[in-house]
Amino acid sequence: MASFFIPAFLLLALVLLLLLRPFIFSGKGEGTSRRQMNAAIYREELEKLAAEHAAGTIDAQEYEISHAEMRQRLFQDTNEEDDKAVMGSSKKVVIGLCLFITILSSGLYFSLGDVLRVSQKNEQQPMTQVGVEKMVAEFALKMEADPTNLKGWAMLGRSYRMLGRNEDAAKSFSRAGQLINEDPELLAEYADTLVALANGNFAGKPLQLINQALKLDPNNLLALWLSGTASFNNGDYKSAVQTWEKLAQQLPPGSEEARTIESSIAEARSKGGLAGTNTNINTAVANGKGVSGKIEISAELKSKVKSGDVLMVIARQPGERMPVAVLRVPATEFPMNFALTDALAMNPSAPISKLSDVSIEVRISKTGMAKAEAGDLISSVQTVKVGSNQVKLLVDQVRQ
């Protein structure tokens, strides 16, 4: 607070100084007082009167009468008490104005609120779930009163979708009418809402909306994801891989989204026996920007792999513990092809393509935890050149 009060009072003092400067600096010497000015004027008049008498213009009686009147007026106009009263009035004005402005400023400050209170009022508290639902409910009432507002219905649908109220969201999207049909993002969101209501079933209207969205915008991210998921659920793994690869090309390398989609692509390839069909990954490896190969498991350990196990291919800089790239896929059929590229980088600023050699190992985890645990199935660690495309990894050990 002191950091505010000190500059505030300094500013107030400056303003008062500028406003009251005529009063403060008006008369710096006695020579400019009203009494002395009047005395000088009457002195000049007396001199004129004496000159007229000496010249014979007026006689002695008129001279004495005029001289007496001037002395009387001079005494009245140069009265000391009167002069002091005049001079004192400006000081009173200065003091009065200073007090008035100070009291007024302080009163306004403390009545309207200080800087701290104003900033606290302006600082919005995080919106709670109850607050959001209240706002959405009020917005829904406004929309009922304005049913032709298509943009409003689309916005209400998105709001319901964020709250997880998919049934209300679907109704609002349907009332957006033609606006939905011309917006690929809204079409994809509407389809995603209907899929959630149908417990993951894409058949019927959801798939129609997805196809319509991709027709308007073939690169729409949500529509591509939903389309690939629909193909995957239908067992069309080749189509799922192709769709998701198109999506992966638009994601920042090394981002969480890129790693997620690469994992989904790897799972689709594994289930569809399409592990070697990714042109982008093969090109990256051939250009010395990744590592690819095949994973096999020993006959003794094959029976230990259960549904739900997670296979991880981990690449590290030789001698380091922190991975530079990790591929996570469900452990399904073997042999399984794999590829590690910059898209799977743990740190985008330290991709695998910047290394000349990497150490690679395979681990099959029951829990999917990043930390190795007893009972995990593992391979031996191999050090290979970045750019190698025929690396063979054999899972033949159990971690103790």
Summary of the structure (lengths in Angstrom):
residues: 400
radius of gyration: 45.7
end to end distance: 63.0
largest distance: 152.4
contacts: 1156
relative contact order: 0.06
helix: 59%
strand: 13%
